[in-house]
Amino acid sequence: MIAPDARLRMSALFRMQFEPAQDSWVLLYPEGMVRLNTPAAEILRRCDGRRTVHEIVAELEQEFAQSPLHDDVVVFLGQALERGWLQ
């Protein structure tokens, strides 16, 4: 379980950028690229090491006028940590 006060950030092995040719956000890494869907990109863009998980969830709920998003965000963050995208 990821603590609500955890401050996650992108792993140094990955770089996130918008790719116009793909018309989507992607994660670039030495061996290739991962194309992100919109929810994944919105979550990862906020993982800057300053925001807490709680703050990220609150920001997403406000921006997209949807609630509750906590469980979905935490599940995705767990998967991103397992894949080494975040630290």
Helices and strands as residue ranges (DSSP letters): E 15-19, E 24-29, E 32-35, H 38-45, H 53-64, H 70-82
